[in-house]
Amino acid sequence: MKKVLKILLGVTAFLIVLSLFIGGPDEKKDEGQPTDKTVTEENVQLPEIPEAAMKHAYDIILGYDEVKDAHVEVNKEDKTISMAIQVGASINEETARELADSFVRALSSGVAFYNDEDELEPPKNDYLGELYDYYNLLVVVGSSPEHTIVDGAKVREAKNISW
């Protein structure tokens, strides 16, 4: 348990440092245009992320055999959701991206389903869900804090995750 906590703390620290250096998506990697529902007002009320939505996301991602642990952190002040997945070192980049996408979509679908106050659009094939029109996203998949397999970021105005 101490090892998992140490890894999660390391991944969280990595995400915080990463968020300080990310000003937006790399234009070469993400040529997607802003979504139709992009939230641009700075004083807009952020949607709540119910515990049931978090549990939904954890249940889905922890159901994969490759996943050892996962963590979500919501920072309302920075309007950022940070997500981390711990996997075995043998996982390749493609599988890591698929796991990250599943985790991101699981949280978004959980919020769309369990949030009684806001009616948010759930994820679709080419859309991560309305939740990420309100929050920036940081996601990392690795086997330890020292071994990141993939990491990605999405600002509210972007359509896709930049890897």
MOURJO-V411442 format. One record per residue. N is the residue number from 1. RES is the residue in one small letter. SS is DSSP state (alpha for helix, beta for strand, coil for the rest). OMEGA is omega in whole degrees, 0 to 359 (999 if undefined). BURIAL is b if it has 16 or more other C-alpha atoms within 10 Angstrom, else e. Layout:
n->N res->RES ss->SS omega->OMEGA burial->BURIAL
n->N res->RES ss->SS omega->OMEGA burial->BURIAL
This chain:
n->1 res->m ss->coil omega->179 burial->e
n->2 res->k ss->alpha omega->180 burial->e
n->3 res->k ss->alpha omega->179 burial->e
n->4 res->v ss->alpha omega->179 burial->e
n->5 res->l ss->alpha omega->179 burial->e
n->6 res->k ss->alpha omega->178 burial->e
n->7 res->i ss->alpha omega->180 burial->b
n->8 res->l ss->alpha omega->177 burial->b
n->9 res->l ss->alpha omega->178 burial->e
n->10 res->g ss->alpha omega->179 burial->e
n->11 res->v ss->alpha omega->178 burial->b
n->12 res->t ss->alpha omega->178 burial->b
n->13 res->a ss->alpha omega->177 burial->e
n->14 res->f ss->alpha omega->180 burial->b
n->15 res->l ss->alpha omega->179 burial->b
n->16 res->i ss->alpha omega->178 burial->e
n->17 res->v ss->alpha omega->178 burial->e
n->18 res->l ss->alpha omega->182 burial->e
n->19 res->s ss->alpha omega->179 burial->b
n->20 res->l ss->alpha omega->184 burial->e
n->21 res->f ss->alpha omega->182 burial->e
n->22 res->i ss->coil omega->177 burial->e
n->23 res->g ss->coil omega->182 burial->e
n->24 res->g ss->coil omega->182 burial->b
n->25 res->p ss->coil omega->175 burial->b
n->26 res->d ss->coil omega->185 burial->e
n->27 res->e ss->coil omega->180 burial->e
n->28 res->k ss->coil omega->183 burial->e
n->29 res->k ss->coil omega->186 burial->e
n->30 res->d ss->coil omega->180 burial->b
n->31 res->e ss->coil omega->179 burial->e
n->32 res->g ss->coil omega->178 burial->e
n->33 res->q ss->coil omega->177 burial->e
n->34 res->p ss->coil omega->179 burial->e
n->35 res->t ss->coil omega->179 burial->e
n->36 res->d ss->coil omega->184 burial->e
n->37 res->k ss->coil omega->183 burial->e
n->38 res->t ss->coil omega->180 burial->e
n->39 res->v ss->coil omega->183 burial->b
n->40 res->t ss->coil omega->180 burial->e
n->41 res->e ss->coil omega->182 burial->e
n->42 res->e ss->coil omega->183 burial->e
n->43 res->n ss->coil omega->181 burial->e
n->44 res->v ss->coil omega->179 burial->e
n->45 res->q ss->coil omega->178 burial->e
n->46 res->l ss->coil omega->177 burial->e
n->47 res->p ss->coil omega->177 burial->b
n->48 res->e ss->coil omega->175 burial->e
n->49 res->i ss->coil omega->184 burial->b
n->50 res->p ss->coil omega->177 burial->b
n->51 res->e ss->alpha omega->180 burial->e
n->52 res->a ss->alpha omega->178 burial->e
n->53 res->a ss->alpha omega->178 burial->b
n->54 res->m ss->alpha omega->180 burial->b
n->55 res->k ss->alpha omega->178 burial->e
n->56 res->h ss->alpha omega->181 burial->b
n->57 res->a ss->alpha omega->179 burial->b
n->58 res->y ss->alpha omega->180 burial->b
n->59 res->d ss->alpha omega->181 burial->e
n->60 res->i ss->alpha omega->186 burial->e
n->61 res->i ss->alpha omega->180 burial->b
n->62 res->l ss->coil omega->175 burial->b
n->63 res->g ss->coil omega->177 burial->e
n->64 res->y ss->coil omega->181 burial->e
n->65 res->d ss->coil omega->184 burial->e
n->66 res->e ss->coil omega->187 burial->b
n->67 res->v ss->beta omega->178 burial->b
n->68 res->k ss->beta omega->182 burial->e
n->69 res->d ss->beta omega->179 burial->b
n->70 res->a ss->beta omega->182 burial->b
n->71 res->h ss->beta omega->174 burial->b
n->72 res->v ss->beta omega->175 burial->b
n->73 res->e ss->beta omega->180 burial->e
n->74 res->v ss->beta omega->177 burial->e
n->75 res->n ss->beta omega->183 burial->e
n->76 res->k ss->coil omega->180 burial->e
n->77 res->e ss->coil omega->179 burial->e
n->78 res->d ss->coil omega->183 burial->e
n->79 res->k ss->coil omega->184 burial->e
n->80 res->t ss->beta omega->171 burial->b
n->81 res->i ss->beta omega->178 burial->b
n->82 res->s ss->beta omega->182 burial->b
n->83 res->m ss->beta omega->179 burial->b
n->84 res->a ss->beta omega->178 burial->b
n->85 res->i ss->beta omega->175 burial->b
n->86 res->q ss->beta omega->181 burial->b
n->87 res->v ss->beta omega->174 burial->b
n->88 res->g ss->coil omega->184 burial->e
n->89 res->a ss->coil omega->183 burial->e
n->90 res->s ss->coil omega->181 burial->e
n->91 res->i ss->coil omega->179 burial->e
n->92 res->n ss->coil omega->184 burial->e
n->93 res->e ss->alpha omega->181 burial->e
n->94 res->e ss->alpha omega->179 burial->e
n->95 res->t ss->alpha omega->179 burial->e
n->96 res->a ss->alpha omega->178 burial->b
n->97 res->r ss->alpha omega->179 burial->b
n->98 res->e ss->alpha omega->178 burial->e
n->99 res->l ss->alpha omega->179 burial->b
n->100 res->a ss->alpha omega->179 burial->b
n->101 res->d ss->alpha omega->179 burial->e
n->102 res->s ss->alpha omega->180 burial->b
n->103 res->f ss->alpha omega->180 burial->b
n->104 res->v ss->alpha omega->180 burial->b
n->105 res->r ss->alpha omega->179 burial->b
n->106 res->a ss->alpha omega->178 burial->b
n->107 res->l ss->alpha omega->181 burial->b
n->108 res->s ss->alpha omega->179 burial->b
n->109 res->s ss->alpha omega->177 burial->b
n->110 res->g ss->alpha omega->178 burial->b
n->111 res->v ss->alpha omega->179 burial->b
n->112 res->a ss->alpha omega->183 burial->b
n->113 res->f ss->alpha omega->189 burial->b
n->114 res->y ss->alpha omega->181 burial->b
n->115 res->n ss->coil omega->182 burial->b
n->116 res->d ss->coil omega->185 burial->e
n->117 res->e ss->coil omega->183 burial->e
n->118 res->d ss->coil omega->175 burial->e
n->119 res->e ss->coil omega->182 burial->e
n->120 res->l ss->coil omega->179 burial->b
n->121 res->e ss->coil omega->180 burial->b
n->122 res->p ss->coil omega->178 burial->b
n->123 res->p ss->coil omega->175 burial->b
n->124 res->k ss->beta omega->181 burial->e
n->125 res->n ss->coil omega->185 burial->e
n->126 res->d ss->coil omega->184 burial->e
n->127 res->y ss->beta omega->184 burial->e
n->128 res->l ss->coil omega->180 burial->b
n->129 res->g ss->coil omega->185 burial->b
n->130 res->e ss->coil omega->179 burial->b
n->131 res->l ss->alpha omega->184 burial->b
n->132 res->y ss->alpha omega->167 burial->b
n->133 res->d ss->alpha omega->179 burial->b
n->134 res->y ss->alpha omega->184 burial->b
n->135 res->y ss->coil omega->167 burial->b
n->136 res->n ss->beta omega->184 burial->b
n->137 res->l ss->beta omega->170 burial->b
n->138 res->l ss->beta omega->180 burial->b
n->139 res->v ss->beta omega->180 burial->b
n->140 res->v ss->beta omega->176 burial->b
n->141 res->v ss->beta omega->180 burial->b
n->142 res->g ss->beta omega->179 burial->b
n->143 res->s ss->beta omega->177 burial->b
n->144 res->s ss->beta omega->178 burial->b
n->145 res->p ss->coil omega->180 burial->b
n->146 res->e ss->coil omega->184 burial->e
n->147 res->h ss->beta omega->176 burial->e
n->148 res->t ss->beta omega->178 burial->b
n->149 res->i ss->beta omega->174 burial->b
n->150 res->v ss->beta omega->169 burial->b
n->151 res->d ss->beta omega->183 burial->b
n->152 res->g ss->beta omega->179 burial->b
n->153 res->a ss->beta omega->176 burial->b
n->154 res->k ss->beta omega->173 burial->b
n->155 res->v ss->coil omega->185 burial->b
n->156 res->r ss->coil omega->185 burial->b
n->157 res->e ss->coil omega->183 burial->b
n->158 res->a ss->coil omega->179 burial->b
n->159 res->k ss->coil omega->187 burial->b
n->160 res->n ss->coil omega->173 burial->b
n->161 res->i ss->coil omega->172 burial->b
n->162 res->s ss->beta omega->182 burial->b
n->163 res->w ss->coil omega->999 burial->e
